[in-house]
Each structure stands twice: as C-alpha cells, then as structure tokens.
C-alpha cells in the first residue's frame, strides 16, 4: 500500500509558504537548486511572459496536489 506526499515550502517568487507536489510543481533554477513557484506567482508572471514573446508557464494539473510516494525517485 502506497502513501501520499505533499511538500511544503516557500515560493521563490513571493516567499509565501505553500503546499505542492514535489514531482510536478513549477520551479526555477537558482544557483543550481530548483526552487518551487506558487500558483499565484505563475498567474502573475504569465502575462509578462506572453508580452515578452515567451510561452506561458502551464503547471501540471497535479502541481499543487499530493502525489503517490511511488512517483518519488530515490537516487
């Protein structure tokens, strides 16, 4: 029987504490470390991305939901 995982961390964009799926959450690379980004920040930056000719960030449908522990990769 598998359990579920819901990570908690601070958004790189706004600093808010939020819950997310550690496998699918949008993130940004900072000094070689992937930092999570909350839904509100994704929605806030997408209009500017589009204006700048970039594709909007489209979070995975499960980005802010729990994931099965089976999805986690232990290397």
N, C-alpha and C positions, 0 to 999 in steps of 0.2 A: 504494500500500500504506500503510495507516494504522498508526500506532504506538499504544501504550497509555500511560496516565498514572496514576500512583499518587502522591498527595500525602502529605507527611509534615508533621505539625505538633503543637502542644501542645494538649491538651484544655483548654477553658476551665474545666471543672468541677474536674478533679483535677490538671491540669498534666502528665499523662503524655504522653510522645511516642508518637504512633500514626500508622498509615497509613490513608488514606481516599480515597474517590472524591470529587474536588473538586466534582462536579456534584450529588451526592446525599447527602452527609454531613449529618446533623442539625447545626444551628448556632443560635447565639443572637446577637442584635444587641447589641453593646457599643460605645457612643459612635459609632454609625453604621457599624461594621465587623462583618461576620459572622464569628463565631469558632466553630470546629468543636468538637463534643462527641463523646467516645468512647462505644463500646457499653456499657462498664461503668457510666458515669455515666447514660446513658439508662435502663438497667435499674435503677439505684439510685433515680432520681427518679420513675419511673413510679408506684410505689405511693403516694407522697405526692401526686402529681398527681391520681390517682383519688380519694384521700381528700378532696382539696380540690374535687372536682367537675369537674376538668379531664380532657380526653381524654388518654390516654397518648400519648407520642411513639412513633410507629411508623416506624422508619427504613426507607428504601427498601431492597429486597432487595440492591441493589448498593452500599449506602452505604460499605461497608468493603472493596470490591473495586476493582481497576483499571477505568478507563473508556477507551473508544476516544478518541483525540485528536480525532476528528470531533465528539464531544459538546461539546467546549470551545467557548465563544463568545468570539471576539476582536472586541471592540467598539472 
